């Protein structure tokens, strides 16, 4: 697919995302940021962000001298960012450029949202904006990060951490997980689904990065959960139980629990609730049925249950969520063209805590982002590209 970046185009009023590129920066994470935030979105009928690259020098040598980046804005562009993505580089022990750290501090002081991808957490910590805050980084650097920055509450078993106005991603590919999370937070689940389809990447990966830590390979690995996950995703509006899922998989409930923990990093019930809540969010964004029907079609049962779970997840009531992301809203415009990809499952592990609540949620266009959760996991199966309409109400 031909890709066209919005790097050279200014759109008045658009949320501006600026990436600082510094010497020895990783090209992969830069590419991830460009793919998620920088490309035009003709399939949505609008662009989501105003995207810029900037650097402290006219010529920036990228990681291991692979290539030299030129022709980008100066570091002063960081002072215009609504969201600032800080540099990440593999030589984590090398001090960051003072001018870059100063730009990060200024952005934080004026309330910009900060993103650190992979080793970008080192840049944020060195700038002093992570003290007392929650963050994550690649598991290979966990020990050295803790030794250098003991005041940071490092979480190593998630793919990303949303701590309100500072968000961090673990290993390289987790940059896509965090990027899609930010799109979902800013524009809703349907728009994030569209972006993930274009990326051919799962909109949600459940579990955490502990599944990628090197460990001995078992002689007899557990069978994949993909078939039972796919079946459950097609029957979310049905009465599903752990015992029923175990029977479907041909194992005992205890074995099913062990496989969910080993393969997804969560429990069957938490996974199922997360999937149903994601379906409910998509239905609310489409605005085609009332809250009671949304609860029924998503398998959450009652409007009261939907209201409780949605508020816990996003900080919004169903009506407020629909008002922000549904038809006619700025985020909901042209966002109802398809369904969310179902590759793997949605995260159920929380990345919020009492510590994150001490910081006000970041605001996009004046709306609170609410409480969000870290997500992630291995991808199971392919990406669904065709919309799946809600099932008709079952006869009682």
C-alpha positions, 0 to 999 in steps of 0.5 A: 500500500502506498503510504503518504506522510502528513509530515509536511502538512499543517492542519490548524487545530489538529492535535500535534504529535512531535517526535524528537530524533537524536543521535543513534535513535532506533529507526524501527520505533520512529517508523512505528510512530510515523505509521500510527500518527503520521500517515494520511487517513483517506479511509477515515475521510480525515487525518487524525494528527498533525505530525512532525519530526525534529532534531537538535542537529541538522544531520542526525546519524541513526542507530549504528550508522544505518543512515543519516536523517536530514531535512527535519525541523529544529528542536524548537518544534518540540515546544509546539507539541501536544504529544511529544515522543522522546528519543530512544536509543540502544546505548542506554548508558550514554547520557542524553543530550542536555538540549533534548532533556531540557525540551522534555522538561519544558513539554512536561511543565506546560502539560504536553503528553509524553511518550517513551518507546522501548528505551525512551523510558531512559530519556524520560527518567533522565529528564526527571519527569518519571520520579514517583511515576509508573513506567515500563521499558524493555525487559532486558534493561529492567535491572539497569533501569532500576539501578539508575532510577530507583525513584521510578516505579518500573513495571516489567510484566506489561507491554505498555503503561498509561500513567495519564500524561506520561506513557511508556512502551516496552520492547520495540513492537510494543510501540505499535500497541501503545500507539494504537492505545493512544489512538483509541484513547483520543478517537475511540475503538472504531478509529483504532480498529481502522488504523490497526487494519491498515497496519495488519496488526492486532488492535489488542494484544493481551498479556505482558512482555514476560511471555517474551523473556528468554526461558527454556522451551518446554518439551511438550508446549501447551496447545494453542488457545486460538480455536476457543478464543475465535469461537468465543469471540463469535458468541460474545452475546451467549451465556459463556462460562469457564466450564463451557470454554474448557469443554469446548477446548477439551480440557478441564477448567483448571487446565484452561486457567493454566493455559490462559495464564501461560499464553495470555497472562490473564484469566478466562473470565477477565479475558471474556469481560475485556472482549465484551467491553470492547464489543460494547464500546464499538456498538456505542460508537456506532450509535445504532442501538440503545444502552440496554441492547448494547449490553445484551449484544455484547454479552454484558447482560444489563445496562448497569453492568455495562455502566460499571465496567465502562466507567472503570475502563474509561472514566465515562458513562455509556451516554458520555462515551457515545457523545464523545466517540459516537456519530456526529462527534469529532472522534466518531466522524467516519469511524463506523466503516468496519469492525475491530480486528480480532487477532488474539484477545483484549488485555484484562490486566490493569495498568492503573493504580492509586499512584496514577490517580494522583496525576490528572488525566491528559486531555485531548480537545478538552475532554478527559482521557479517563483511566486506561489500562496497559495491554498486550499479548501474542497474536493468535490467528489472522486479522478480521477485515470484514465487519461482524454485525451484532447478533439479533436478540435471542428469544427467551 
